[in-house]
Amino acid sequence: MAKDRKAFLFRGSPQVMAAVERLAAADLRSVNAQVEILLREALARRGRRVEDDAPDTDEA
């Protein structure tokens, strides 16, 4: 894990996790990268755009 990344525990329903896993697979991303992208999109919709680089999509 990169030094500038912060880890946290996420507890999601099995249905939500399955949907995120399917979306990640379709986009050829790790679940972690997909969750970060979904969070960034949600933040942008609320006017809280994150200015740093997008996450790497090749995380395992």
PQR file with spaces between the fields and no chain letter, atoms N, CA, C, O and H, PARSE charges and radii, in Angstrom:
ATOM       1  N    MET     1       0.845   -1.175    0.000 -0.4000 1.5000
ATOM       2  CA   MET     1       0.000    0.000    0.000 -0.0000 2.0000
ATOM       3  C    MET     1       0.890    1.236    0.000  0.5500 1.7000
ATOM       4  O    MET     1       1.875    1.295    0.736 -0.5500 1.4000
ATOM       5  N    ALA     2       0.553    2.208   -0.809 -0.4000 1.5000
ATOM       6  CA   ALA     2       1.333    3.431   -0.897 -0.0000 2.0000
ATOM       7  C    ALA     2       1.241    4.215    0.406  0.5500 1.7000
ATOM       8  O    ALA     2       0.259    4.117    1.142 -0.5500 1.4000
ATOM       9  H    ALA     2      -0.248    2.161   -1.407  0.4000 1.0000
ATOM      10  N    LYS     3       2.291    5.000    0.676 -0.4000 1.5000
ATOM      11  CA   LYS     3       2.338    5.780    1.913 -0.0000 2.0000
ATOM      12  C    LYS     3       1.206    6.788    2.009  0.5500 1.7000
ATOM      13  O    LYS     3       0.713    7.060    3.104 -0.5500 1.4000
ATOM      14  H    LYS     3       3.088    5.080    0.078  0.4000 1.0000
ATOM      15  N    ASP     4       0.792    7.340    0.895 -0.4000 1.5000
ATOM      16  CA   ASP     4      -0.211    8.393    0.923 -0.0000 2.0000
ATOM      17  C    ASP     4      -1.643    7.866    0.938  0.5500 1.7000
ATOM      18  O    ASP     4      -2.585    8.654    0.859 -0.5500 1.4000
ATOM      19  H    ASP     4       1.192    7.119    0.006  0.4000 1.0000
ATOM      20  N    ARG     5      -1.819    6.581    1.037 -0.4000 1.5000
ATOM      21  CA   ARG     5      -3.157    5.992    1.087 -0.0000 2.0000
ATOM      22  C    ARG     5      -3.559    5.751    2.523  0.5500 1.7000
ATOM      23  O    ARG     5      -2.714    5.427    3.357 -0.5500 1.4000
ATOM      24  H    ARG     5      -1.054    5.941    1.101  0.4000 1.0000
ATOM      25  N    LYS     6      -4.841    5.905    2.827 -0.4000 1.5000
ATOM      26  CA   LYS     6      -5.340    5.659    4.162 -0.0000 2.0000
ATOM      27  C    LYS     6      -6.306    4.489    4.100  0.5500 1.7000
ATOM      28  O    LYS     6      -7.264    4.505    3.327 -0.5500 1.4000
ATOM      29  H    LYS     6      -5.527    6.168    2.149  0.4000 1.0000
ATOM      30  N    ALA     7      -6.055    3.483    4.909 -0.4000 1.5000
ATOM      31  CA   ALA     7      -6.911    2.302    4.945 -0.0000 2.0000
ATOM      32  C    ALA     7      -8.064    2.519    5.917  0.5500 1.7000
ATOM      33  O    ALA     7      -7.918    3.216    6.921 -0.5500 1.4000
ATOM      34  H    ALA     7      -5.277    3.470    5.537  0.4000 1.0000
ATOM      35  N    PHE     8      -9.218    1.915    5.609 -0.4000 1.5000
ATOM      36  CA   PHE     8     -10.326    1.929    6.547 -0.0000 2.0000
ATOM      37  C    PHE     8     -11.182    0.697    6.305  0.5500 1.7000
ATOM      38  O    PHE     8     -11.187    0.128    5.213 -0.5500 1.4000
ATOM      39  H    PHE     8      -9.337    1.348    4.793  0.4000 1.0000
ATOM      40  N    LEU     9     -11.893    0.302    7.329 -0.4000 1.5000
ATOM      41  CA   LEU     9     -12.761   -0.866    7.250 -0.0000 2.0000
ATOM      42  C    LEU     9     -14.115   -0.434    6.711  0.5500 1.7000
ATOM      43  O    LEU     9     -14.681    0.559    7.169 -0.5500 1.4000
ATOM      44  H    LEU     9     -11.889    0.764    8.215  0.4000 1.0000
ATOM      45  N    PHE    10     -14.629   -1.167    5.754 -0.4000 1.5000
ATOM      46  CA   PHE    10     -15.945   -0.879    5.185 -0.0000 2.0000
ATOM      47  C    PHE    10     -16.819   -2.106    5.342  0.5500 1.7000
ATOM      48  O    PHE    10     -16.434   -3.208    4.953 -0.5500 1.4000
ATOM      49  H    PHE    10     -14.170   -1.974    5.383  0.4000 1.0000
ATOM      50  N    ARG    11     -17.971   -1.917    5.899 -0.4000 1.5000
ATOM      51  CA   ARG    11     -18.943   -3.012    6.005 -0.0000 2.0000
ATOM      52  C    ARG    11     -20.130   -2.665    5.126  0.5500 1.7000
ATOM      53  O    ARG    11     -20.859   -1.710    5.396 -0.5500 1.4000
ATOM      54  H    ARG    11     -18.284   -1.021    6.215  0.4000 1.0000
ATOM      55  N    GLY    12     -20.317   -3.440    4.086 -0.4000 1.5000
ATOM      56  CA   GLY    12     -21.429   -3.213    3.172 -0.0000 2.0000
ATOM      57  C    GLY    12     -22.290   -4.449    3.075  0.5500 1.7000
ATOM      58  O    GLY    12     -21.853   -5.557    3.387 -0.5500 1.4000
ATOM      59  H    GLY    12     -19.726   -4.216    3.867  0.4000 1.0000
ATOM      60  N    SER    13     -23.505   -4.249    2.641 -0.4000 1.5000
ATOM      61  CA   SER    13     -24.394   -5.398    2.478 -0.0000 2.0000
ATOM      62  C    SER    13     -23.856   -6.299    1.371  0.5500 1.7000
ATOM      63  O    SER    13     -23.174   -5.830    0.460 -0.5500 1.4000
ATOM      64  H    SER    13     -23.860   -3.350    2.387  0.4000 1.0000
ATOM      65  N    PRO    14     -24.161   -7.575    1.450 -0.5600 1.5000
ATOM      66  CA   PRO    14     -23.698   -8.486    0.389  0.2800 2.0000
ATOM      67  C    PRO    14     -24.186   -8.067   -1.000  0.5500 1.7000
ATOM      68  O    PRO    14     -23.477   -8.254   -1.988 -0.5500 1.4000
ATOM      69  N    GLN    15     -25.375   -7.510   -1.077 -0.4000 1.5000
ATOM      70  CA   GLN    15     -25.922   -7.085   -2.371 -0.0000 2.0000
ATOM      71  C    GLN    15     -25.138   -5.908   -2.943  0.5500 1.7000
ATOM      72  O    GLN    15     -24.842   -5.879   -4.137 -0.5500 1.4000
ATOM      73  H    GLN    15     -25.951   -7.358   -0.274  0.4000 1.0000
ATOM      74  N    VAL    16     -24.802   -4.936   -2.092 -0.4000 1.5000
ATOM      75  CA   VAL    16     -24.026   -3.786   -2.557 -0.0000 2.0000
ATOM      76  C    VAL    16     -22.623   -4.241   -2.966  0.5500 1.7000
ATOM      77  O    VAL    16     -22.117   -3.831   -4.011 -0.5500 1.4000
ATOM      78  H    VAL    16     -25.042   -4.959   -1.122  0.4000 1.0000
ATOM      79  N    MET    17     -22.007   -5.074   -2.157 -0.4000 1.5000
ATOM      80  CA   MET    17     -20.663   -5.542   -2.480 -0.0000 2.0000
ATOM      81  C    MET    17     -20.649   -6.335   -3.783  0.5500 1.7000
ATOM      82  O    MET    17     -19.729   -6.192   -4.588 -0.5500 1.4000
ATOM      83  H    MET    17     -22.419   -5.406   -1.309  0.4000 1.0000
ATOM      84  N    ALA    18     -21.660   -7.165   -3.991 -0.4000 1.5000
ATOM      85  CA   ALA    18     -21.737   -7.938   -5.236 -0.0000 2.0000
ATOM      86  C    ALA    18     -21.873   -7.008   -6.442  0.5500 1.7000
ATOM      87  O    ALA    18     -21.261   -7.243   -7.484 -0.5500 1.4000
ATOM      88  H    ALA    18     -22.407   -7.281   -3.337  0.4000 1.0000
ATOM      89  N    ALA    19     -22.669   -5.963   -6.299 -0.4000 1.5000
ATOM      90  CA   ALA    19     -22.843   -5.005   -7.396 -0.0000 2.0000
ATOM      91  C    ALA    19     -21.528   -4.272   -7.683  0.5500 1.7000
ATOM      92  O    ALA    19     -21.171   -4.074   -8.844 -0.5500 1.4000
ATOM      93  H    ALA    19     -23.166   -5.772   -5.453  0.4000 1.0000
ATOM      94  N    VAL    20     -20.814   -3.872   -6.639 -0.4000 1.5000
ATOM      95  CA   VAL    20     -19.526   -3.191   -6.825 -0.0000 2.0000
ATOM      96  C    VAL    20     -18.520   -4.141   -7.466  0.5500 1.7000
ATOM      97  O    VAL    20     -17.766   -3.737   -8.351 -0.5500 1.4000
ATOM      98  H    VAL    20     -21.104   -4.032   -5.695  0.4000 1.0000
ATOM      99  N    GLU    21     -18.500   -5.392   -7.031 -0.4000 1.5000
ATOM     100  CA   GLU    21     -17.590   -6.380   -7.625 -0.0000 2.0000
ATOM     101  C    GLU    21     -17.883   -6.575   -9.106  0.5500 1.7000
ATOM     102  O    GLU    21     -16.953   -6.656   -9.909 -0.5500 1.4000
ATOM     103  H    GLU    21     -19.112   -5.720   -6.312  0.4000 1.0000
ATOM     104  N    ARG    22     -19.154   -6.652   -9.483 -0.4000 1.5000
ATOM     105  CA   ARG    22     -19.515   -6.806  -10.905 -0.0000 2.0000
ATOM     106  C    ARG    22     -19.087   -5.578  -11.709  0.5500 1.7000
ATOM     107  O    ARG    22     -18.556   -5.702  -12.812 -0.5500 1.4000
ATOM     108  H    ARG    22     -19.909   -6.586   -8.831  0.4000 1.0000
ATOM     109  N    LEU    23     -19.326   -4.392  -11.142 -0.4000 1.5000
ATOM     110  CA   LEU    23     -18.946   -3.159  -11.820 -0.0000 2.0000
ATOM     111  C    LEU    23     -17.434   -3.075  -11.982  0.5500 1.7000
ATOM     112  O    LEU    23     -16.943   -2.694  -13.045 -0.5500 1.4000
ATOM     113  H    LEU    23     -19.758   -4.292  -10.245  0.4000 1.0000
ATOM     114  N    ALA    24     -16.696   -3.428  -10.940 -0.4000 1.5000
ATOM     115  CA   ALA    24     -15.233   -3.416  -11.002 -0.0000 2.0000
ATOM     116  C    ALA    24     -14.734   -4.386  -12.075  0.5500 1.7000
ATOM     117  O    ALA    24     -13.840   -4.049  -12.851 -0.5500 1.4000
ATOM     118  H    ALA    24     -17.094   -3.737  -10.077  0.4000 1.0000
ATOM     119  N    ALA    25     -15.302   -5.566  -12.116 -0.4000 1.5000
ATOM     120  CA   ALA    25     -14.887   -6.558  -13.117 -0.0000 2.0000
ATOM     121  C    ALA    25     -15.174   -6.050  -14.533  0.5500 1.7000
ATOM     122  O    ALA    25     -14.355   -6.226  -15.435 -0.5500 1.4000
ATOM     123  H    ALA    25     -16.028   -5.840  -11.485  0.4000 1.0000
ATOM     124  N    ALA    26     -16.326   -5.427  -14.724 -0.4000 1.5000
ATOM     125  CA   ALA    26     -16.682   -4.911  -16.045 -0.0000 2.0000
ATOM     126  C    ALA    26     -15.744   -3.783  -16.469  0.5500 1.7000
ATOM     127  O    ALA    26     -15.468   -3.619  -17.657 -0.5500 1.4000
ATOM     128  H    ALA    26     -16.991   -5.285  -13.991  0.4000 1.0000
ATOM     129  N    ASP    27     -15.255   -3.008  -15.506 -0.4000 1.5000
ATOM     130  CA   ASP    27     -14.354   -1.892  -15.801 -0.0000 2.0000
ATOM     131  C    ASP    27     -12.879   -2.282  -15.694  0.5500 1.7000
ATOM     132  O    ASP    27     -11.999   -1.432  -15.835 -0.5500 1.4000
ATOM     133  H    ASP    27     -15.479   -3.142  -14.541  0.4000 1.0000
ATOM     134  N    LEU    28     -12.607   -3.573  -15.444 -0.4000 1.5000
ATOM     135  CA   LEU    28     -11.243   -4.088  -15.304 -0.0000 2.0000
ATOM     136  C    LEU    28     -10.470   -3.353  -14.206  0.5500 1.7000
ATOM     137  O    LEU    28      -9.318   -2.961  -14.392 -0.5500 1.4000
ATOM     138  H    LEU    28     -13.321   -4.264  -15.330  0.4000 1.0000
ATOM     139  N    ARG    29     -11.135   -3.175  -13.056 -0.4000 1.5000
ATOM     140  CA   ARG    29     -10.523   -2.516  -11.904 -0.0000 2.0000
ATOM     141  C    ARG    29     -10.615   -3.428  -10.696  0.5500 1.7000
ATOM     142  O    ARG    29     -11.401   -4.375  -10.667 -0.5500 1.4000
ATOM     143  H    ARG    29     -12.072   -3.493  -12.905  0.4000 1.0000
ATOM     144  N    SER    30      -9.792   -3.122   -9.695 -0.4000 1.5000
ATOM     145  CA   SER    30      -9.948   -3.796   -8.410 -0.0000 2.0000
ATOM     146  C    SER    30     -11.176   -3.211   -7.717  0.5500 1.7000
ATOM     147  O    SER    30     -11.627   -2.117   -8.057 -0.5500 1.4000
ATOM     148  H    SER    30      -9.153   -2.353   -9.719  0.4000 1.0000
ATOM     149  N    VAL    31     -11.704   -3.936   -6.757 -0.4000 1.5000
ATOM     150  CA   VAL    31     -12.841   -3.436   -5.987 -0.0000 2.0000
ATOM     151  C    VAL    31     -12.429   -2.155   -5.263  0.5500 1.7000
ATOM     152  O    VAL    31     -13.208   -1.203   -5.201 -0.5500 1.4000
ATOM     153  H    VAL    31     -11.338   -4.825   -6.481  0.4000 1.0000
ATOM     154  N    ASN    32     -11.233   -2.122   -4.723 -0.4000 1.5000
ATOM     155  CA   ASN    32     -10.749   -0.930   -4.024 -0.0000 2.0000
ATOM     156  C    ASN    32     -10.747    0.287   -4.942  0.5500 1.7000
ATOM     157  O    ASN    32     -11.249    1.347   -4.569 -0.5500 1.4000
ATOM     158  H    ASN    32     -10.600   -2.895   -4.773  0.4000 1.0000
ATOM     159  N    ALA    33     -10.186    0.141   -6.138 -0.4000 1.5000
ATOM     160  CA   ALA    33     -10.147    1.251   -7.088 -0.0000 2.0000
ATOM     161  C    ALA    33     -11.553    1.662   -7.502  0.5500 1.7000
ATOM     162  O    ALA    33     -11.827    2.850   -7.677 -0.5500 1.4000
ATOM     163  H    ALA    33      -9.778   -0.720   -6.442  0.4000 1.0000
ATOM     164  N    GLN    34     -12.445    0.688   -7.661 -0.4000 1.5000
ATOM     165  CA   GLN    34     -13.817    0.996   -8.055 -0.0000 2.0000
ATOM     166  C    GLN    34     -14.527    1.781   -6.963  0.5500 1.7000
ATOM     167  O    GLN    34     -15.238    2.741   -7.259 -0.5500 1.4000
ATOM     168  H    GLN    34     -12.223   -0.276   -7.519  0.4000 1.0000
ATOM     169  N    VAL    35     -14.349    1.391   -5.709 -0.4000 1.5000
ATOM     170  CA   VAL    35     -14.975    2.108   -4.596 -0.0000 2.0000
ATOM     171  C    VAL    35     -14.464    3.547   -4.553  0.5500 1.7000
ATOM     172  O    VAL    35     -15.245    4.474   -4.337 -0.5500 1.4000
ATOM     173  H    VAL    35     -13.771    0.610   -5.468  0.4000 1.0000
ATOM     174  N    GLU    36     -13.159    3.741   -4.758 -0.4000 1.5000
ATOM     175  CA   GLU    36     -12.622    5.103   -4.740 -0.0000 2.0000
ATOM     176  C    GLU    36     -13.206    5.933   -5.873  0.5500 1.7000
ATOM     177  O    GLU    36     -13.526    7.105   -5.676 -0.5500 1.4000
ATOM     178  H    GLU    36     -12.524    2.988   -4.934  0.4000 1.0000
ATOM     179  N    ILE    37     -13.349    5.350   -7.042 -0.4000 1.5000
ATOM     180  CA   ILE    37     -13.937    6.082   -8.167 -0.0000 2.0000
ATOM     181  C    ILE    37     -15.389    6.431   -7.881  0.5500 1.7000
ATOM     182  O    ILE    37     -15.823    7.548   -8.164 -0.5500 1.4000
ATOM     183  H    ILE    37     -13.089    4.397   -7.202  0.4000 1.0000
ATOM     184  N    LEU    38     -16.143    5.497   -7.326 -0.4000 1.5000
ATOM     185  CA   LEU    38     -17.537    5.774   -6.980 -0.0000 2.0000
ATOM     186  C    LEU    38     -17.637    6.890   -5.938  0.5500 1.7000
ATOM     187  O    LEU    38     -18.518    7.746   -6.025 -0.5500 1.4000
ATOM     188  H    LEU    38     -15.791    4.589   -7.096  0.4000 1.0000
ATOM     189  N    LEU    39     -16.740    6.880   -4.961 -0.4000 1.5000
ATOM     190  CA   LEU    39     -16.727    7.948   -3.953 -0.0000 2.0000
ATOM     191  C    LEU    39     -16.382    9.296   -4.582  0.5500 1.7000
ATOM     192  O    LEU    39     -16.994   10.314   -4.258 -0.5500 1.4000
ATOM     193  H    LEU    39     -16.024    6.185   -4.891  0.4000 1.0000
ATOM     194  N    ARG    40     -15.399    9.299   -5.480 -0.4000 1.5000
ATOM     195  CA   ARG    40     -15.031   10.550   -6.149 -0.0000 2.0000
ATOM     196  C    ARG    40     -16.189   11.092   -6.973  0.5500 1.7000
ATOM     197  O    ARG    40     -16.437   12.298   -6.974 -0.5500 1.4000
ATOM     198  H    ARG    40     -14.901    8.473   -5.743  0.4000 1.0000
ATOM     199  N    GLU    41     -16.905   10.210   -7.678 -0.4000 1.5000
ATOM     200  CA   GLU    41     -18.056   10.642   -8.474 -0.0000 2.0000
ATOM     201  C    GLU    41     -19.154   11.211   -7.575  0.5500 1.7000
ATOM     202  O    GLU    41     -19.754   12.235   -7.901 -0.5500 1.4000
ATOM     203  H    GLU    41     -16.703    9.230   -7.677  0.4000 1.0000
ATOM     204  N    ALA    42     -19.415   10.554   -6.451 -0.4000 1.5000
ATOM     205  CA   ALA    42     -20.432   11.033   -5.516 -0.0000 2.0000
ATOM     206  C    ALA    42     -20.030   12.385   -4.927  0.5500 1.7000
ATOM     207  O    ALA    42     -20.868   13.276   -4.787 -0.5500 1.4000
ATOM     208  H    ALA    42     -18.928    9.723   -6.186  0.4000 1.0000
ATOM     209  N    LEU    43     -18.752   12.539   -4.582 -0.4000 1.5000
ATOM     210  CA   LEU    43     -18.276   13.817   -4.058 -0.0000 2.0000
ATOM     211  C    LEU    43     -18.413   14.925   -5.107  0.5500 1.7000
ATOM     212  O    LEU    43     -18.824   16.039   -4.784 -0.5500 1.4000
ATOM     213  H    LEU    43     -18.071   11.816   -4.696  0.4000 1.0000
ATOM     214  N    ALA    44     -18.074   14.623   -6.342 -0.4000 1.5000
ATOM     215  CA   ALA    44     -18.178   15.613   -7.411 -0.0000 2.0000
ATOM     216  C    ALA    44     -19.623   16.049   -7.614  0.5500 1.7000
ATOM     217  O    ALA    44     -19.887   17.231   -7.837 -0.5500 1.4000
ATOM     218  H    ALA    44     -17.740   13.717   -6.604  0.4000 1.0000
ATOM     219  N    ARG    45     -20.565   15.103   -7.538 -0.4000 1.5000
ATOM     220  CA   ARG    45     -21.984   15.447   -7.681 -0.0000 2.0000
ATOM     221  C    ARG    45     -22.448   16.383   -6.570  0.5500 1.7000
ATOM     222  O    ARG    45     -23.387   17.157   -6.755 -0.5500 1.4000
ATOM     223  H    ARG    45     -20.350   14.143   -7.357  0.4000 1.0000
ATOM     224  N    ARG    46     -21.787   16.307   -5.416 -0.4000 1.5000
ATOM     225  CA   ARG    46     -22.133   17.171   -4.279 -0.0000 2.0000
ATOM     226  C    ARG    46     -21.266   18.417   -4.222  0.5500 1.7000
ATOM     227  O    ARG    46     -21.306   19.162   -3.243 -0.5500 1.4000
ATOM     228  H    ARG    46     -21.024   15.678   -5.267  0.4000 1.0000
ATOM     229  N    GLY    47     -20.478   18.648   -5.274 -0.4000 1.5000
ATOM     230  CA   GLY    47     -19.666   19.846   -5.342 -0.0000 2.0000
ATOM     231  C    GLY    47     -18.383   19.775   -4.542  0.5500 1.7000
ATOM     232  O    GLY    47     -17.804   20.812   -4.220 -0.5500 1.4000
ATOM     233  H    GLY    47     -20.445   18.043   -6.070  0.4000 1.0000
ATOM     234  N    ARG    48     -17.926   18.581   -4.214 -0.4000 1.5000
ATOM     235  CA   ARG    48     -16.707   18.390   -3.434 -0.0000 2.0000
ATOM     236  C    ARG    48     -15.668   17.660   -4.266  0.5500 1.7000
ATOM     237  O    ARG    48     -15.221   16.573   -3.899 -0.5500 1.4000
ATOM     238  H    ARG    48     -18.397   17.738   -4.475  0.4000 1.0000
ATOM     239  N    ARG    49     -15.288   18.252   -5.374 -0.4000 1.5000
ATOM     240  CA   ARG    49     -14.335   17.611   -6.284 -0.0000 2.0000
ATOM     241  C    ARG    49     -12.975   17.431   -5.612  0.5500 1.7000
ATOM     242  O    ARG    49     -12.478   18.338   -4.945 -0.5500 1.4000
ATOM     243  H    ARG    49     -15.650   19.135   -5.671  0.4000 1.0000
ATOM     244  N    VAL    50     -12.382   16.255   -5.793 -0.4000 1.5000
ATOM     245  CA   VAL    50     -11.059   15.939   -5.261 -0.0000 2.0000
ATOM     246  C    VAL    50     -10.049   16.277   -6.345  0.5500 1.7000
ATOM     247  O    VAL    50     -10.182   15.817   -7.480 -0.5500 1.4000
ATOM     248  H    VAL    50     -12.786   15.517   -6.334  0.4000 1.0000
ATOM     249  N    GLU    51      -9.045   17.070   -6.014 -0.4000 1.5000
ATOM     250  CA   GLU    51      -8.126   17.600   -7.021 -0.0000 2.0000
ATOM     251  C    GLU    51      -6.911   16.732   -7.314  0.5500 1.7000
ATOM     252  O    GLU    51      -6.274   16.916   -8.351 -0.5500 1.4000
ATOM     253  H    GLU    51      -8.937   17.444   -5.093  0.4000 1.0000
ATOM     254  N    ASP    52      -6.566   15.789   -6.433 -0.4000 1.5000
ATOM     255  CA   ASP    52      -5.365   14.991   -6.704 -0.0000 2.0000
ATOM     256  C    ASP    52      -5.631   13.950   -7.783  0.5500 1.7000
ATOM     257  O    ASP    52      -6.752   13.832   -8.278 -0.5500 1.4000
ATOM     258  H    ASP    52      -7.083   15.640   -5.591  0.4000 1.0000
ATOM     259  N    ASP    53      -4.600   13.199   -8.146 -0.4000 1.5000
ATOM     260  CA   ASP    53      -4.690   12.230   -9.234 -0.0000 2.0000
ATOM     261  C    ASP    53      -5.727   11.155   -8.942  0.5500 1.7000
ATOM     262  O    ASP    53      -6.013   10.839   -7.788 -0.5500 1.4000
ATOM     263  H    ASP    53      -3.689   13.295   -7.744  0.4000 1.0000
ATOM     264  N    ALA    54      -6.282   10.602  -10.014 -0.4000 1.5000
ATOM     265  CA   ALA    54      -7.215    9.480   -9.896 -0.0000 2.0000
ATOM     266  C    ALA    54      -6.464    8.250   -9.399  0.5500 1.7000
ATOM     267  O    ALA    54      -5.247    8.160   -9.566 -0.5500 1.4000
ATOM     268  H    ALA    54      -6.050   10.858  -10.952  0.4000 1.0000
ATOM     269  N    PRO    55      -7.174    7.301   -8.791 -0.5600 1.5000
ATOM     270  CA   PRO    55      -6.499    6.109   -8.270  0.2800 2.0000
ATOM     271  C    PRO    55      -5.958    5.233   -9.383  0.5500 1.7000
ATOM     272  O    PRO    55      -6.460    5.254  -10.506 -0.5500 1.4000
ATOM     273  N    ASP    56      -4.931    4.464   -9.060 -0.4000 1.5000
ATOM     274  CA   ASP    56      -4.418    3.470   -9.995 -0.0000 2.0000
ATOM     275  C    ASP    56      -5.491    2.422  -10.202  0.5500 1.7000
ATOM     276  O    ASP    56      -6.191    2.050   -9.260 -0.5500 1.4000
ATOM     277  H    ASP    56      -4.523    4.447   -8.147  0.4000 1.0000
ATOM     278  N    THR    57      -5.625    1.945  -11.428 -0.4000 1.5000
ATOM     279  CA   THR    57      -6.647    0.943  -11.711 -0.0000 2.0000
ATOM     280  C    THR    57      -6.080   -0.460  -11.762  0.5500 1.7000
ATOM     281  O    THR    57      -6.811   -1.411  -12.040 -0.5500 1.4000
ATOM     282  H    THR    57      -5.057    2.248  -12.193  0.4000 1.0000
ATOM     283  N    ASP    58      -4.778   -0.612  -11.496 -0.4000 1.5000
ATOM     284  CA   ASP    58      -4.167   -1.945  -11.581 -0.0000 2.0000
ATOM     285  C    ASP    58      -3.890   -2.534  -10.212  0.5500 1.7000
ATOM     286  O    ASP    58      -3.092   -3.465  -10.096 -0.5500 1.4000
ATOM     287  H    ASP    58      -4.184    0.160  -11.270  0.4000 1.0000
ATOM     288  N    GLU    59      -4.542   -2.005   -9.149 -0.4000 1.5000
ATOM     289  CA   GLU    59      -4.351   -2.584   -7.825 -0.0000 2.0000
ATOM     290  C    GLU    59      -5.016   -3.952   -7.781  0.5500 1.7000
ATOM     291  O    GLU    59      -6.055   -4.168   -8.405 -0.5500 1.4000
ATOM     292  H    GLU    59      -5.189   -1.249   -9.243  0.4000 1.0000
ATOM     293  N    ALA    60      -4.422   -4.854   -7.055 -0.4000 1.5000
ATOM     294  CA   ALA    60      -4.996   -6.197   -6.964 -0.0000 2.0000
ATOM     295  C    ALA    60      -5.896   -6.331   -5.767  0.5500 1.7000
ATOM     296  O    ALA    60      -6.463   -7.399   -5.538 -0.5500 1.4000
ATOM     297  H    ALA    60      -3.578   -4.678   -6.548  0.4000 1.0000
